[in-house]
């Protein structure tokens, strides 16, 4: 494999404390050298001109539904990872709520086989309980040995306290996180939307913030008791985030993620029963959204994860209460972060890059990723923080088009994605996009 020289770019590597113009040479799937601009020889290397671009450690998404095995009409590993590459993600961690549930080492290995056609790295998350029924924890040791990087019953919460305690205790021994979809079904049953004026206006049962925060608080107690690492998936309310903040100060091993849709949208966007805005947890209030943005800025929230959840058009076309939860999100995540967090809320790019790379790598224990230090895996995301573009669901690489962001205009775009030294995605230039839209 030829060496690749990435020159004229602005390198941001939060883990290494770098935020300035640097060139980089990658070779044999690894970062060979990082040096001052112009200092590296271009002889025998392909050159990637990154003028005007940020060169960042490859983005890592801790929360993706690739729908295999069993639901390839919604997404496949090949199509989902193609969408990931287009969104600047070089690694995705896939949730186990497939058909069947990924609760055995065989299925974990199957997900990682080259025959699946992945174009970015896939790190499976195994079910925390057998069949995700919440009754009995899975064989954590064997699942980890097969390649699982975390345990979760995402889509469902682990409700029984003694089972969650077992999961955290087992995970503590292995040094891996338990990822909880925090929702108390006794408070959320039959709720399709956030509790509030919109739910009232639409005549829908509203899900209270306590459905999430009460489960988060219980799990924090268990994490403290067991020493296990709790990772709160798609945190969505001020109440839950306050609980996480307090626990972090008290030294509990807890991390959390937020989705781009929760820091961008509100329950009011549901409009007249628009199922493109139906997800779980539901879109929340302005006060909750403000809390999430504060948490992203001040460090209470550790990373951004998409909860990419493809569904077929006919499934989403059902009435609001029957339609499945979730939206696709891989291709719009970086655009939303740049738009909402960087441009609107003045988040430094270094912090944004940390939320997408260094922190998820640390949470998932992905060694040699989330950084561009010498010897790290050559997974790189190149983006332009000011380039304007328009997202079109019609052009998505995902097999599904369930997005609320169709037609949205963004300032800031992923321009190229490198996985294991190979260029797996380059954005069309603005002219090409224009030509196409005229046809
Ligand atoms: Zn979930």
Boltz pocket constraint, residues with backbone or C-beta under 6 A from the ligand:
constraints:
  - pocket:
      binder: B
      contacts: [[A, 154], [A, 155], [A, 156], [A, 181], [A, 233], [A, 234], [A, 280], [A, 281]]
      max_distance: 6.0
